[in-house]
Amino acid sequence: MAETRRVITIGLALAALLLAGAGADRSPSAPGSSLTRFEFAQAHMGTQFRIVVYAPDAAAAAQASAAAFERVARLDATMSDYRETSELMVACKQAARRWVRVSEDLFRVLALSQQFARRSAGAFDVTVGPVVRLWRRARRQGELPDAEKLAAARRLVGYWRLRLDEGRRAMWLDRDGMRLDLGGIAKGYAADAALAVLKAHGIGSALVAAGGDIVTGDAPPGEPGWTVAVRSLADDDEAMMIHLRLANAAASTSGDAGQFVEIGGVRYSHIVDPRTGRALTGRRSVTVVAPNGTASDALATSASVLDAARARRLIDHTNGAAVRIERMQSDRLVVSESTRWHNLLALKTAR
């Protein structure tokens, strides 16, 4: 039983990633280890955050995990684009054509976002907020966005319209009505931050999962790494899963399995191409492994938008990163992998 529990599944469906229920779950550790495995789960950022730790006792595990969840909750209040009172939304309202000071966390995420925007030639772009809002409504209403409204929203998009001043730790937006959306990077950043809190509490062997993002610390006792199962588009069967082995690394999966709408016989993803203002069509799943969750989250979004060849080049030019891209074309699965992908594969864990 303990061996089965060491397999962490990363996928697009929430149920595929998380164990049911909240609170703590205590499981045996590896034979001969003085550490015991504990699990905790809480809802944040519109998904379930799951923390798995190996700790000397229940009190240490609970205290460290509570502090980590508190850090995530603060970041949610900082970066949410669903809350009009979040620091991000307040700053967007105030920063049109003037400098607005922001917190260290928000500035850091914005600065990293701009780096990924430049590296991906705009495939990753946090200024896409006005367009994303229209496509969210399209999914709710089951109808395409109004063409004029979409054109107007597109005029507000462009990562060059967001300016940052590191000295003042401030942001500037070029146009009224601009709205930033950190959905492609915030959960990865929050998972990194939670892992850092756990380490500060003396817990090195830990894993933080947030929706399609998993961040790992040191390997579990007696193991070479955390075994992470990636669900394939080909089949939902356990036998079709790809198993990775990770330690002090992160993995993010981006795709449309759980969030899409079909309109006029066309399947539209929740992922929007900032360069065109259009939601992606067809079925796809992209899994990126990187040194940290901030990078894996942003790169998975970028690779979803880019064509496979450009996505592989982007990942191959990122130290410690690898990608697997799956697309369904005429009911046929087309797979593309970067050069480092096979270095991460692990033997399937016995059930």
N, C-alpha and C positions, 0 to 999 in steps of 0.2 A: 504493500500500500504506500509506504513512504517513497519507494522508487517511482511509482506512478505520479505522485504529487510533485516530483521535481521537474516534470515537463510543463513548461509554461507556454500556452498557446497564444500566438499573436494573429489576429485576423481582423476583419472589418465588422463582424457582428459582435456586439458587446458580450453576448452570452458565450461566445467562443473564447473570449479572453479572460473572463473573470469567474471566480467561484461564486456560487450563489450565497447571498447573505452578507451581512456586515458583522462588525465586531472582530473578535480574535479567534483564530483557529490554531491549535497547538498540535504539532506533529513530531514524530521522533526524528532525531538527527542521525547523521552517519555513525556507524558503530565506532566506539572509542573516542568520540568527540565530547567535549565538555559543553558544547553549545546545543541548544534546542531550537527547532524551527517554529516560528510564529507567523501568523498571517493576520492582516487587518485590512478593512476596506471602508471607504467613505466616498460620498458623492461630491464632486467638485468639477467646475468647468464643463458642466453639461455631460459628464460621464462618471464612471466609477474609477477612483484611484485605489489601487491595490498595493499594499506593501508586504513583502515577505522578508523576514529577517532571521538570522541565526544569532541568538543572544544567550547569555549565561542563565537568565531567569525571566519569568513572565513580567516582573516589575520593570526591568531594564528595557525589555522589548516594547511594553506599552508606553513607557515614558518617551522613548525615542520616536516611536511612531506617532504619538500624539503631537509632538513638536513638529514633525515633518508634515503632518496634515494641516497644522496651523499655518505653516509657511505656505503651503499650497493655497489655502483659503485666502491669505493676504494677496497672493499673486492673482487669484481670480478677481478679487475686488479691484486690483490695479489694471488688469488687461482685458477684462470682458467687454465685448462689443454688444452684448445683450442687455447690460445694465447701463442705463443712462447716467447713473451716478458714479460709474467707475472712473478711475483717474484717466484712462485712455479716452473715454467719451467726453469727459469734461475738457480735456486738453484739445481734442479735435474741434470743439465748439469755440475755444478761445484762441487757437493758434493760427487762424486765417490771416495771413499777411502780417503776423507779428510773432515775436519770440515768446515762448512759454516754457518756464522751467518745469522739469518733470523729475520724478524719483529716479534713483540709481537703477532700479530694476527695469523700469520702463525705458529709460534711455539706452540701457545695454541691449535690450531686446530689439529696439528700433535700429540701433547701430548694426547689430548682427543681421537684421533683416535686410538692410541696405546692402550689406556685403553679398548676401545670397542673391539679391535682386541683380546686382551688377554681374555676378558670376554666371547667372542663368539668363542674362540678357532680357530680363523682365518676365521670365516664366514664373518666378516667385516675386510677388509685389504686394506689400501690405496696404497700398493705397486702393486696392480693388474693392473696398468696402461698399461703396454705393452700388456697384454692379452686383455684388453678392447678395445684397438686400433684395434686389429685384428677383433674382433667381430663387431665393428662399420663398418669396411670395409665390413664384411660379410653381414650386413643389407643393405648397399648401393648396393653391387654387386649381392646379392641374391645367394651367394655360401658360403659354409663352409670355414673356415680358412685353409690354407695349414698346414698339419699335422706337418711338420718339423719346420715351423715358429712358430706354436703354442707351440711345445715342447721347442723351444729356449726361447720363451717369458715366459713360466712357470718357467724356471730356474732363472728368474729375480724377481720372486714373492716370498714374505715371509715377514711378518711384522717384524720378527727378523732381517732382513737385513737393516732395518731403525733404526738408533741409534740417540738418542737425548741427549744433554747436557744442563740441565736446567741452570747451572751456567753461561755458555757462550751463552745460547740461540742459540744453533747451532745444525745442523743436519749432519748426515753422512750416506752415502749409500755404502753398501758392494760391489756392482758390477757396472761396466760400463754399461750403457744402461738402468738402472732402471728409471722408470717414475712413479711418484705418481699421483693418481687420487682421488680428494676430492669430487667427485660427490655425494657420499652417505652421506655427512655431511655438505658441504659448504653452501647450501641454508638454512638449519636449523640454522646454526651459523649466517648467514647474517640476517635472520629474527629476531633472538634474539637481534642482534646488533641494528637493526632498531628500535625495540621496546624500547630498552634502550635509544636511542636518543629521541624518542617521550616522554618518561618519564622525561628525562632531560629538556625538553621544557615545562614541567608542564602538560602533557597530560597523564593521567593514564588509561582512558577507550579507549583502542585501540586494533586493530587487524592487523596483518601483514600476508599476504598470499603470498607464493612463490611456484608456481607449486603445487605439492602435499603436501606442508608443510604449516601449519597454526599455528601462535603463537598469544596468546591472553594475554591482560593485564587485568585490572579491568573490571568487567561486565558493559554493557551499562546501562545508567540511568534507574532505575526502573525495571531492569531485574536481575534474579539470575545468569546469565551467557550468553555467546555467544552461540547461537544454531548453531551447525556445522552438516551438513548433509553428511553422508558417502554413496557414491554410491556403491551398491552391484553388484557382478558379475551376480546375478540371473536375474536381469532385470534392464533396464535403466529407468523404469517408476518411477516417483516421489514417488508413493506409496510404492516402495520397498526400499526406502532410510532409513538408520538408523540415528537417530538424537541424537547427543551428546550435553551436556551442559558444556561449559568450561569457566573458569576464571583463569587467571594467570597460564596457562598451554598451552601445544602445542599438535598438532596432525599431524601425517605424514602418508600418504598412499603411498605404494610402490607396483608396479606391472607392468604388461606388456600390459595393454589394449591399450596404445598409441604407444609403442615402441617395435616392434617385427618383425621377419621375418619368413616366412614359406619356408623351404627348404626340398625337398624330402618328403613332407607330414608331416613334423615335425615343430611345432611352437617353435621358439627360442626367448627367452626374451632378452631385452637389459641388464638384470641383469646377471652378471657372478659370478660363484662360484670361489672365489680365490683359494680354496683348490684343485680344479680339472682343472681349466682353461676352463671349459665348460659353455656356456650360459644355463640358466635354461630353461626347456621345460614345455609345458602345460600352462594352464591359472591359474593365482593366483592373489590375492590382499591381502595385509597386511596393516592394520591400527594400528598404535601405538599411544597412548596418554602418555605423559611424562611431567615432570615439565618444560621443556624448549625444544626449537626446535632443538638444537644441539643433544640432547639425542633422541628425537623422530625420527629424520631423520636417525641417525646411527642405532638405534634399529630396525626401519622398514626395513632397508637394511639387517641387520643381520637376522631378523626373516623370511625374504623372502628366504634366502639361507638355513637356518636350517630346519630340519623337525619340524612338528608342536609341538611335545612333548618337544623337546629341546628349541624351540622358546618360548613356554609358561614358561618353567623353567627360562630362561634368563630374561623374562619380570617380572615374579613374584618375582625375586630376585633384582629387581630394584625399589627403593622407588618411590611411586607415579605413577607407570607405569601400563599400561594395553594394551592388544592386541586382535584384532580379525583377524583371518586368514581364508581366503576363497580360496578354490581350486576346480577346475572343474575336476572331474574324471569320464570318460565315460559319459559325458553330465549330470552328477549329481553334485550338489553343496555340498561340504563337508566343514563344518564350525567348527572352533576350537577357543575358547575364554579363556582368562586368568581369574583368580578368581576375579579381580577387574573390569572387563569390564562393568558389569551391573550397577556399581555405577555411571557410566557416562551417562547413557541413559536419554533422556529427552522426554517428550511428543511431538508429532509432532506439529509444529507450524501451526496455521490455515492460509490458503491462503486468 
